[in-house]
Amino acid sequence: MLIWCGILFTLGILAFMDSLFNYGDIFRQVNSVLFMLVSLGLLIRTTTKIRTRSMEKYLERINTLEEQVFALQQTNEKGREPNRRMSVPA
């Protein structure tokens, strides 16, 4: 992400120098296309990271819920008395 931001910053500096020194039309067209592509790359990278983070949150939540279920099962098993069949004399 830092590399993408550095590339955008460099393109911004080049665009500023272009406006000051008037390098030409070709540079402006190439620079605008590069801005568009790098921005698209940043957008895709950011959305991928957001999805990955939300998936990690879900996995963490599942793990905590599984631990809670296991703890409840353990307390239920300790609280139960074993089934003892009483034989009735015939």
Biopython code that builds the backbone (N, CA, C, O; Angstrom):
import numpy as np
from Bio.PDB.StructureBuilder import StructureBuilder

atoms = [
    (1, "MET", "N", (0.831, -1.180, 0.000)),
    (1, "MET", "CA", (0.000, 0.000, 0.000)),
    (1, "MET", "C", (0.878, 1.247, 0.000)),
    (1, "MET", "O", (0.573, 2.234, -0.669)),
    (2, "LEU", "N", (1.965, 1.190, 0.754)),
    (2, "LEU", "CA", (2.881, 2.322, 0.814)),
    (2, "LEU", "C", (3.528, 2.563, -0.549)),
    (2, "LEU", "O", (3.757, 3.710, -0.934)),
    (3, "ILE", "N", (3.817, 1.504, -1.267)),
    (3, "ILE", "CA", (4.429, 1.641, -2.595)),
    (3, "ILE", "C", (3.449, 2.324, -3.550)),
    (3, "ILE", "O", (3.836, 3.204, -4.319)),
    (4, "TRP", "N", (2.167, 1.911, -3.496)),
    (4, "TRP", "CA", (1.170, 2.538, -4.366)),
    (4, "TRP", "C", (1.045, 4.028, -4.053)),
    (4, "TRP", "O", (0.961, 4.851, -4.964)),
    (5, "CYS", "N", (1.033, 4.370, -2.777)),
    (5, "CYS", "CA", (0.932, 5.781, -2.391)),
    (5, "CYS", "C", (2.160, 6.555, -2.854)),
    (5, "CYS", "O", (2.043, 7.703, -3.282)),
    (6, "GLY", "N", (3.339, 5.935, -2.774)),
    (6, "GLY", "CA", (4.558, 6.578, -3.260)),
    (6, "GLY", "C", (4.509, 6.830, -4.754)),
    (6, "GLY", "O", (4.958, 7.874, -5.228)),
    (7, "ILE", "N", (3.960, 5.867, -5.505)),
    (7, "ILE", "CA", (3.826, 6.035, -6.957)),
    (7, "ILE", "C", (2.857, 7.177, -7.265)),
    (7, "ILE", "O", (3.124, 7.995, -8.145)),
    (8, "LEU", "N", (1.742, 7.235, -6.551)),
    (8, "LEU", "CA", (0.791, 8.326, -6.776)),
    (8, "LEU", "C", (1.412, 9.677, -6.432)),
    (8, "LEU", "O", (1.196, 10.660, -7.140)),
    (9, "PHE", "N", (2.180, 9.725, -5.353)),
    (9, "PHE", "CA", (2.840, 10.972, -4.959)),
    (9, "PHE", "C", (3.834, 11.410, -6.028)),
    (9, "PHE", "O", (3.909, 12.590, -6.372)),
    (10, "THR", "N", (4.595, 10.454, -6.548)),
    (10, "THR", "CA", (5.557, 10.771, -7.609)),
    (10, "THR", "C", (4.842, 11.273, -8.863)),
    (10, "THR", "O", (5.282, 12.237, -9.488)),
    (11, "LEU", "N", (3.737, 10.617, -9.229)),
    (11, "LEU", "CA", (2.975, 11.080, -10.380)),
    (11, "LEU", "C", (2.405, 12.478, -10.146)),
    (11, "LEU", "O", (2.324, 13.282, -11.074)),
    (12, "GLY", "N", (2.016, 12.761, -8.923)),
    (12, "GLY", "CA", (1.521, 14.099, -8.589)),
    (12, "GLY", "C", (2.605, 15.148, -8.728)),
    (12, "GLY", "O", (2.356, 16.241, -9.237)),
    (13, "ILE", "N", (3.811, 14.821, -8.277)),
    (13, "ILE", "CA", (4.933, 15.756, -8.426)),
    (13, "ILE", "C", (5.238, 15.991, -9.906)),
    (13, "ILE", "O", (5.485, 17.121, -10.327)),
    (14, "LEU", "N", (5.216, 14.905, -10.691)),
    (14, "LEU", "CA", (5.470, 15.041, -12.127)),
    (14, "LEU", "C", (4.379, 15.875, -12.805)),
    (14, "LEU", "O", (4.673, 16.667, -13.700)),
    (15, "ALA", "N", (3.133, 15.704, -12.387)),
    (15, "ALA", "CA", (2.043, 16.496, -12.961)),
    (15, "ALA", "C", (2.210, 17.977, -12.591)),
    (15, "ALA", "O", (1.944, 18.861, -13.406)),
    (16, "PHE", "N", (2.646, 18.233, -11.374)),
    (16, "PHE", "CA", (2.889, 19.621, -10.952)),
    (16, "PHE", "C", (4.023, 20.238, -11.762)),
    (16, "PHE", "O", (3.928, 21.380, -12.213)),
    (17, "MET", "N", (5.095, 19.473, -11.943)),
    (17, "MET", "CA", (6.214, 19.982, -12.752)),
    (17, "MET", "C", (5.770, 20.192, -14.202)),
    (17, "MET", "O", (6.222, 21.130, -14.859)),
    (18, "ASP", "N", (4.895, 19.332, -14.695)),
    (18, "ASP", "CA", (4.380, 19.474, -16.053)),
    (18, "ASP", "C", (3.583, 20.769, -16.193)),
    (18, "ASP", "O", (3.681, 21.458, -17.209)),
    (19, "SER", "N", (2.799, 21.093, -15.177)),
    (19, "SER", "CA", (2.016, 22.325, -15.262)),
    (19, "SER", "C", (2.918, 23.560, -15.170)),
    (19, "SER", "O", (2.610, 24.600, -15.754)),
    (20, "LEU", "N", (4.029, 23.446, -14.439)),
    (20, "LEU", "CA", (4.947, 24.579, -14.339)),
    (20, "LEU", "C", (5.790, 24.753, -15.603)),
    (20, "LEU", "O", (5.905, 25.859, -16.133)),
    (21, "PHE", "N", (6.372, 23.662, -16.078)),
    (21, "PHE", "CA", (7.344, 23.750, -17.172)),
    (21, "PHE", "C", (6.773, 23.398, -18.534)),
    (21, "PHE", "O", (7.475, 23.513, -19.538)),
    (22, "ASN", "N", (5.515, 22.972, -18.597)),
    (22, "ASN", "CA", (4.819, 22.680, -19.843)),
    (22, "ASN", "C", (5.607, 21.696, -20.720)),
    (22, "ASN", "O", (6.103, 22.051, -21.789)),
    (23, "TYR", "N", (5.707, 20.445, -20.237)),
    (23, "TYR", "CA", (6.454, 19.418, -20.961)),
    (23, "TYR", "C", (5.771, 18.993, -22.256)),
    (23, "TYR", "O", (6.454, 18.635, -23.215)),
    (24, "GLY", "N", (4.464, 19.022, -22.307)),
    (24, "GLY", "CA", (3.793, 18.641, -23.533)),
    (24, "GLY", "C", (2.544, 17.830, -23.289)),
    (24, "GLY", "O", (2.279, 17.380, -22.174)),
    (25, "ASP", "N", (1.777, 17.649, -24.357)),
    (25, "ASP", "CA", (0.501, 16.940, -24.271)),
    (25, "ASP", "C", (0.667, 15.447, -24.028)),
    (25, "ASP", "O", (-0.154, 14.853, -23.328)),
    (26, "ILE", "N", (1.692, 14.827, -24.577)),
    (26, "ILE", "CA", (1.867, 13.382, -24.437)),
    (26, "ILE", "C", (2.047, 13.009, -22.969)),
    (26, "ILE", "O", (1.474, 12.029, -22.494)),
    (27, "PHE", "N", (2.846, 13.798, -22.257)),
    (27, "PHE", "CA", (3.073, 13.500, -20.841)),
    (27, "PHE", "C", (1.781, 13.599, -20.049)),
    (27, "PHE", "O", (1.546, 12.791, -19.151)),
    (28, "ARG", "N", (0.940, 14.576, -20.366)),
    (28, "ARG", "CA", (-0.320, 14.742, -19.642)),
    (28, "ARG", "C", (-1.237, 13.543, -19.857)),
    (28, "ARG", "O", (-1.892, 13.089, -18.919)),
    (29, "GLN", "N", (-1.289, 13.035, -21.068)),
    (29, "GLN", "CA", (-2.150, 11.892, -21.352)),
    (29, "GLN", "C", (-1.636, 10.637, -20.645)),
    (29, "GLN", "O", (-2.412, 9.885, -20.056)),
    (30, "VAL", "N", (-0.324, 10.421, -20.709)),
    (30, "VAL", "CA", (0.267, 9.248, -20.050)),
    (30, "VAL", "C", (0.096, 9.355, -18.541)),
    (30, "VAL", "O", (-0.224, 8.374, -17.872)),
    (31, "ASN", "N", (0.314, 10.559, -18.012)),
    (31, "ASN", "CA", (0.208, 10.761, -16.565)),
    (31, "ASN", "C", (-1.223, 10.515, -16.092)),
    (31, "ASN", "O", (-1.422, 9.924, -15.031)),
    (32, "SER", "N", (-2.216, 10.952, -16.850)),
    (32, "SER", "CA", (-3.600, 10.744, -16.425)),
    (32, "SER", "C", (-3.964, 9.258, -16.457)),
    (32, "SER", "O", (-4.692, 8.779, -15.587)),
    (33, "VAL", "N", (-3.462, 8.531, -17.454)),
    (33, "VAL", "CA", (-3.720, 7.086, -17.520)),
    (33, "VAL", "C", (-3.039, 6.381, -16.343)),
    (33, "VAL", "O", (-3.627, 5.488, -15.733)),
    (34, "LEU", "N", (-1.806, 6.778, -16.022)),
    (34, "LEU", "CA", (-1.111, 6.165, -14.880)),
    (34, "LEU", "C", (-1.838, 6.465, -13.575)),
    (34, "LEU", "O", (-1.968, 5.587, -12.722)),
    (35, "PHE", "N", (-2.313, 7.699, -13.412)),
    (35, "PHE", "CA", (-3.103, 8.029, -12.222)),
    (35, "PHE", "C", (-4.319, 7.114, -12.122)),
    (35, "PHE", "O", (-4.622, 6.592, -11.049)),
    (36, "MET", "N", (-5.011, 6.924, -13.233)),
    (36, "MET", "CA", (-6.214, 6.094, -13.236)),
    (36, "MET", "C", (-5.882, 4.650, -12.866)),
    (36, "MET", "O", (-6.583, 4.043, -12.056)),
    (37, "LEU", "N", (-4.821, 4.095, -13.451)),
    (37, "LEU", "CA", (-4.468, 2.701, -13.183)),
    (37, "LEU", "C", (-4.003, 2.491, -11.739)),
    (37, "LEU", "O", (-4.375, 1.506, -11.102)),
    (38, "VAL", "N", (-3.201, 3.405, -11.234)),
    (38, "VAL", "CA", (-2.725, 3.262, -9.853)),
    (38, "VAL", "C", (-3.883, 3.438, -8.882)),
    (38, "VAL", "O", (-3.952, 2.731, -7.877)),
    (39, "SER", "N", (-4.790, 4.361, -9.160)),
    (39, "SER", "CA", (-5.964, 4.537, -8.302)),
    (39, "SER", "C", (-6.835, 3.287, -8.312)),
    (39, "SER", "O", (-7.356, 2.878, -7.274)),
    (40, "LEU", "N", (-6.990, 2.687, -9.481)),
    (40, "LEU", "CA", (-7.751, 1.446, -9.577)),
    (40, "LEU", "C", (-7.074, 0.334, -8.775)),
    (40, "LEU", "O", (-7.743, -0.440, -8.091)),
    (41, "GLY", "N", (-5.763, 0.260, -8.862)),
    (41, "GLY", "CA", (-5.017, -0.725, -8.077)),
    (41, "GLY", "C", (-5.201, -0.520, -6.584)),
    (41, "GLY", "O", (-5.381, -1.485, -5.841)),
    (42, "LEU", "N", (-5.157, 0.737, -6.136)),
    (42, "LEU", "CA", (-5.378, 1.038, -4.715)),
    (42, "LEU", "C", (-6.786, 0.661, -4.282)),
    (42, "LEU", "O", (-6.980, 0.128, -3.189)),
    (43, "LEU", "N", (-7.760, 0.933, -5.124)),
    (43, "LEU", "CA", (-9.144, 0.593, -4.808)),
    (43, "LEU", "C", (-9.327, -0.915, -4.671)),
    (43, "LEU", "O", (-9.962, -1.381, -3.725)),
    (44, "ILE", "N", (-8.781, -1.666, -5.596)),
    (44, "ILE", "CA", (-8.899, -3.128, -5.542)),
    (44, "ILE", "C", (-8.179, -3.677, -4.324)),
    (44, "ILE", "O", (-8.705, -4.551, -3.635)),
    (45, "ARG", "N", (-6.984, -3.175, -4.051)),
    (45, "ARG", "CA", (-6.210, -3.648, -2.897)),
    (45, "ARG", "C", (-6.940, -3.359, -1.588)),
    (45, "ARG", "O", (-6.981, -4.204, -0.693)),
    (46, "THR", "N", (-7.516, -2.161, -1.482)),
    (46, "THR", "CA", (-8.223, -1.785, -0.261)),
    (46, "THR", "C", (-9.461, -2.653, -0.049)),
    (46, "THR", "O", (-9.700, -3.118, 1.065)),
    (47, "THR", "N", (-10.248, -2.877, -1.096)),
    (47, "THR", "CA", (-11.447, -3.704, -0.941)),
    (47, "THR", "C", (-11.082, -5.149, -0.613)),
    (47, "THR", "O", (-11.794, -5.809, 0.144)),
    (48, "THR", "N", (-9.984, -5.644, -1.173)),
    (48, "THR", "CA", (-9.540, -6.999, -0.847)),
    (48, "THR", "C", (-9.148, -7.102, 0.617)),
    (48, "THR", "O", (-9.482, -8.078, 1.287)),
    (49, "LYS", "N", (-8.435, -6.087, 1.116)),
    (49, "LYS", "CA", (-8.034, -6.085, 2.526)),
    (49, "LYS", "C", (-9.243, -5.991, 3.448)),
    (49, "LYS", "O", (-9.262, -6.619, 4.506)),
    (50, "ILE", "N", (-10.248, -5.219, 3.063)),
    (50, "ILE", "CA", (-11.450, -5.098, 3.891)),
    (50, "ILE", "C", (-12.170, -6.444, 3.961)),
    (50, "ILE", "O", (-12.598, -6.866, 5.035)),
    (51, "ARG", "N", (-12.302, -7.114, 2.823)),
    (51, "ARG", "CA", (-12.961, -8.424, 2.816)),
    (51, "ARG", "C", (-12.181, -9.434, 3.643)),
    (51, "ARG", "O", (-12.769, -10.226, 4.379)),
    (52, "THR", "N", (-10.867, -9.407, 3.524)),
    (52, "THR", "CA", (-10.034, -10.339, 4.286)),
    (52, "THR", "C", (-10.190, -10.089, 5.782)),
    (52, "THR", "O", (-10.290, -11.034, 6.565)),
    (53, "ARG", "N", (-10.210, -8.831, 6.178)),
    (53, "ARG", "CA", (-10.349, -8.504, 7.594)),
    (53, "ARG", "C", (-11.710, -8.930, 8.119)),
    (53, "ARG", "O", (-11.806, -9.443, 9.235)),
    (54, "SER", "N", (-12.766, -8.728, 7.333)),
    (54, "SER", "CA", (-14.087, -9.141, 7.807)),
    (54, "SER", "C", (-14.153, -10.660, 7.942)),
    (54, "SER", "O", (-14.806, -11.173, 8.851)),
    (55, "MET", "N", (-13.487, -11.380, 7.049)),
    (55, "MET", "CA", (-13.445, -12.837, 7.151)),
    (55, "MET", "C", (-12.686, -13.255, 8.409)),
    (55, "MET", "O", (-13.087, -14.200, 9.088)),
    (56, "GLU", "N", (-11.601, -12.563, 8.721)),
    (56, "GLU", "CA", (-10.850, -12.873, 9.942)),
    (56, "GLU", "C", (-11.694, -12.616, 11.180)),
    (56, "GLU", "O", (-11.620, -13.375, 12.146)),
    (57, "LYS", "N", (-12.502, -11.545, 11.166)),
    (57, "LYS", "CA", (-13.386, -11.269, 12.306)),
    (57, "LYS", "C", (-14.388, -12.394, 12.493)),
    (57, "LYS", "O", (-14.658, -12.820, 13.616)),
    (58, "TYR", "N", (-14.944, -12.877, 11.369)),
    (58, "TYR", "CA", (-15.898, -13.979, 11.454)),
    (58, "TYR", "C", (-15.252, -15.230, 12.031)),
    (58, "TYR", "O", (-15.855, -15.913, 12.859)),
    (59, "LEU", "N", (-14.038, -15.536, 11.603)),
    (59, "LEU", "CA", (-13.340, -16.723, 12.114)),
    (59, "LEU", "C", (-13.039, -16.593, 13.599)),
    (59, "LEU", "O", (-13.172, -17.561, 14.347)),
    (60, "GLU", "N", (-12.631, -15.397, 14.032)),
    (60, "GLU", "CA", (-12.378, -15.181, 15.456)),
    (60, "GLU", "C", (-13.662, -15.363, 16.260)),
    (60, "GLU", "O", (-13.649, -15.966, 17.333)),
    (61, "ARG", "N", (-14.757, -14.845, 15.741)),
    (61, "ARG", "CA", (-16.043, -14.972, 16.430)),
    (61, "ARG", "C", (-16.480, -16.433, 16.518)),
    (61, "ARG", "O", (-16.992, -16.869, 17.549)),
    (62, "ILE", "N", (-16.280, -17.181, 15.446)),
    (62, "ILE", "CA", (-16.621, -18.608, 15.455)),
    (62, "ILE", "C", (-15.800, -19.339, 16.504)),
    (62, "ILE", "O", (-16.329, -20.183, 17.227)),
    (63, "ASN", "N", (-14.509, -19.024, 16.595)),
    (63, "ASN", "CA", (-13.655, -19.674, 17.591)),
    (63, "ASN", "C", (-14.115, -19.374, 19.014)),
    (63, "ASN", "O", (-14.147, -20.274, 19.853)),
    (64, "THR", "N", (-14.470, -18.125, 19.294)),
    (64, "THR", "CA", (-14.929, -17.803, 20.645)),
    (64, "THR", "C", (-16.254, -18.492, 20.952)),
    (64, "THR", "O", (-16.467, -18.954, 22.072)),
    (65, "LEU", "N", (-17.145, -18.563, 19.965)),
    (65, "LEU", "CA", (-18.421, -19.248, 20.200)),
    (65, "LEU", "C", (-18.224, -20.743, 20.419)),
    (65, "LEU", "O", (-18.905, -21.345, 21.249)),
    (66, "GLU", "N", (-17.287, -21.352, 19.671)),
    (66, "GLU", "CA", (-17.003, -22.774, 19.876)),
    (66, "GLU", "C", (-16.434, -23.012, 21.273)),
    (66, "GLU", "O", (-16.771, -24.006, 21.916)),
    (67, "GLU", "N", (-15.583, -22.117, 21.744)),
    (67, "GLU", "CA", (-15.047, -22.255, 23.103)),
    (67, "GLU", "C", (-16.149, -22.131, 24.146)),
    (67, "GLU", "O", (-16.152, -22.862, 25.137)),
    (68, "GLN", "N", (-17.083, -21.214, 23.930)),
    (68, "GLN", "CA", (-18.187, -21.054, 24.866)),
    (68, "GLN", "C", (-19.083, -22.285, 24.881)),
    (68, "GLN", "O", (-19.517, -22.718, 25.949)),
    (69, "VAL", "N", (-19.363, -22.850, 23.720)),
    (69, "VAL", "CA", (-20.190, -24.061, 23.635)),
    (69, "VAL", "C", (-19.494, -25.214, 24.347)),
    (69, "VAL", "O", (-20.133, -25.964, 25.084)),
    (70, "PHE", "N", (-18.198, -25.358, 24.133)),
    (70, "PHE", "CA", (-17.448, -26.419, 24.786)),
    (70, "PHE", "C", (-17.481, -26.253, 26.304)),
    (70, "PHE", "O", (-17.656, -27.232, 27.030)),
    (71, "ALA", "N", (-17.315, -25.029, 26.784)),
    (71, "ALA", "CA", (-17.359, -24.780, 28.227)),
    (71, "ALA", "C", (-18.738, -25.108, 28.798)),
    (71, "ALA", "O", (-18.845, -25.688, 29.878)),
    (72, "LEU", "N", (-19.785, -24.736, 28.074)),
    (72, "LEU", "CA", (-21.138, -25.053, 28.545)),
    (72, "LEU", "C", (-21.397, -26.551, 28.560)),
    (72, "LEU", "O", (-22.060, -27.055, 29.466)),
    (73, "GLN", "N", (-20.885, -27.262, 27.574)),
    (73, "GLN", "CA", (-21.049, -28.710, 27.551)),
    (73, "GLN", "C", (-20.322, -29.347, 28.734)),
    (73, "GLN", "O", (-20.829, -30.290, 29.343)),
    (74, "GLN", "N", (-19.157, -28.842, 29.054)),
    (74, "GLN", "CA", (-18.399, -29.379, 30.189)),
    (74, "GLN", "C", (-19.144, -29.153, 31.499)),
    (74, "GLN", "O", (-19.190, -30.047, 32.344)),
    (75, "THR", "N", (-19.728, -27.973, 31.678)),
    (75, "THR", "CA", (-20.463, -27.716, 32.922)),
    (75, "THR", "C", (-21.734, -28.556, 32.992)),
    (75, "THR", "O", (-22.130, -28.994, 34.072)),
    (76, "ASN", "N", (-22.373, -28.781, 31.854)),
    (76, "ASN", "CA", (-23.577, -29.619, 31.842)),
    (76, "ASN", "C", (-23.229, -31.070, 32.181)),
    (76, "ASN", "O", (-23.977, -31.727, 32.905)),
    (77, "GLU", "N", (-22.133, -31.564, 31.682)),
    (77, "GLU", "CA", (-21.734, -32.943, 31.974)),
    (77, "GLU", "C", (-21.352, -33.115, 33.435)),
    (77, "GLU", "O", (-21.591, -34.178, 34.008)),
    (78, "LYS", "N", (-20.774, -32.114, 34.039)),
    (78, "LYS", "CA", (-20.400, -32.199, 35.452)),
    (78, "LYS", "C", (-21.630, -32.143, 36.346)),
    (78, "LYS", "O", (-21.658, -32.763, 37.409)),
    (79, "GLY", "N", (-22.643, -31.404, 35.918)),
    (79, "GLY", "CA", (-23.853, -31.247, 36.724)),
    (79, "GLY", "C", (-24.774, -32.441, 36.663)),
    (79, "GLY", "O", (-25.606, -32.611, 37.554)),
    (80, "ARG", "N", (-24.661, -33.263, 35.661)),
    (80, "ARG", "CA", (-25.543, -34.427, 35.532)),
    (80, "ARG", "C", (-25.068, -35.567, 36.419)),
    (80, "ARG", "O", (-23.874, -35.766, 36.641)),
    (81, "GLU", "N", (-26.032, -36.292, 36.906)),
    (81, "GLU", "CA", (-25.699, -37.513, 37.627)),
    (81, "GLU", "C", (-25.824, -38.660, 36.642)),
    (81, "GLU", "O", (-26.667, -38.616, 35.746)),
    (82, "PRO", "N", (-25.014, -39.665, 36.791)),
    (82, "PRO", "CA", (-25.125, -40.786, 35.866)),
    (82, "PRO", "C", (-26.466, -41.498, 36.055)),
    (82, "PRO", "O", (-26.991, -41.553, 37.167)),
    (83, "ASN", "N", (-27.006, -42.031, 34.988)),
    (83, "ASN", "CA", (-28.263, -42.783, 35.039)),
    (83, "ASN", "C", (-28.014, -44.108, 35.727)),
    (83, "ASN", "O", (-27.226, -44.926, 35.254)),
    (84, "ARG", "N", (-28.680, -44.314, 36.829)),
    (84, "ARG", "CA", (-28.557, -45.576, 37.536)),
    (84, "ARG", "C", (-29.889, -46.278, 37.418)),
    (84, "ARG", "O", (-30.927, -45.741, 37.804)),
    (85, "ARG", "N", (-29.853, -47.459, 36.892)),
    (85, "ARG", "CA", (-31.094, -48.221, 36.791)),
    (85, "ARG", "C", (-31.321, -48.956, 38.108)),
    (85, "ARG", "O", (-30.461, -49.657, 38.642)),
    (86, "MET", "N", (-32.479, -48.753, 38.566)),
    (86, "MET", "CA", (-32.821, -49.470, 39.794)),
    (86, "MET", "C", (-33.576, -50.721, 39.397)),
    (86, "MET", "O", (-34.576, -50.670, 38.681)),
    (87, "SER", "N", (-33.081, -51.825, 39.871)),
    (87, "SER", "CA", (-33.766, -53.063, 39.528)),
    (87, "SER", "C", (-34.886, -53.301, 40.544)),
    (87, "SER", "O", (-34.703, -53.180, 41.755)),
    (88, "VAL", "N", (-35.997, -53.630, 40.019)),
    (88, "VAL", "CA", (-37.155, -53.893, 40.861)),
    (88, "VAL", "C", (-37.261, -55.406, 41.023)),
    (88, "VAL", "O", (-37.299, -56.137, 40.034)),
    (89, "PRO", "N", (-37.310, -55.885, 42.294)),
    (89, "PRO", "CA", (-37.401, -57.322, 42.469)),
    (89, "PRO", "C", (-38.742, -57.840, 41.969)),
    (89, "PRO", "O", (-39.779, -57.211, 42.184)),
    (90, "ALA", "N", (-38.716, -58.935, 41.334)),
    (90, "ALA", "CA", (-39.935, -59.501, 40.773)),
    (90, "ALA", "C", (-40.592, -60.497, 41.674)),
    (90, "ALA", "O", (-41.632, -61.054, 41.324)),
]
sb = StructureBuilder()
sb.init_structure("model")
sb.init_model(0)
sb.init_chain("A")
sb.init_seg("    ")
for serial, (resi, resn, name, xyz) in enumerate(atoms, 1):
    if name == "N":
        sb.init_residue(resn, " ", resi, " ")
    sb.init_atom(name, np.array(xyz, "f"), 0.0, 1.0, " ", f" {name:<3s}", serial, name[0])
structure = sb.get_structure()
